[in-house]
């Protein structure tokens, strides 16, 4: 059996890009994918809590697992190495399309897998460090980080609709219904009412 694994970590990301890459690759290699496995989860989550963990248990000797890149399997070197080791022990062929990597039983492929994983982890750590440094510099410069305060504009908006809100509540409307009508989140309206 040939399994194609796709992982995205945020709601904004789409499965389609990875699927397209895997479909193009499988056509060039004349490999037919039997089962597509998709999940939307952080690569830092433990394998037991991921669909990938279920898939690794299901794989049998001789099966093939393909993914777009090793970082789709996990977000740190030890997790990726553990997955590669599991595949190697179970005699599973693993292809990582962007990395041009094939896991086989050879020592060379294991060394290359280690190098890819290490490079990916170093790159992520550097990105994380640069982000922390940039945020620290902005804080030092007095730049407000996070969501805009906006409370005064919301309060003004609610004050303008105070009669409508009061009337709605007196006539039995729920906070959720009023919030939907005013096009705001119900928690925002609820906080406003508590403050008032």
C-alpha angles and dihedrals in degrees: 000000000000117000124192114203122203125180130180123179104203139044090243094059121087131217091216098080093054092042091053092051092049093047092051091047094047091051092053091048093043091235120143116214111226100185131022115207117194132178138170106215141115114271088227092068114105117263091243089064095046134079087234089066090055090047094051090054091050096050115104131201109286095026120127128224121194130187135166095246139350091251088067088066096054143341099233136051097244094053093048092046090050091052092047090048091051091050091047093050092048091047092243118158111227125194124192105194104199092040091050086226130150120187111216133151093275124113090230093061091049092051091048091049090053091049092049092049093047093048092049092051093047090050092050092048091050091050090049092048092049090049092051091048092049092049091048090051091051092049090049089053090053095249113154112239126202131026118352112259095239094159094123093053091049091048090050090050092050092045089055089053096038095115091049091049093047092048092048093051092047089052093053101262114152123235088247092055092047092047091052091049091049091044095237133117113272091233090057091052091044092053090049091052092049091050090051 
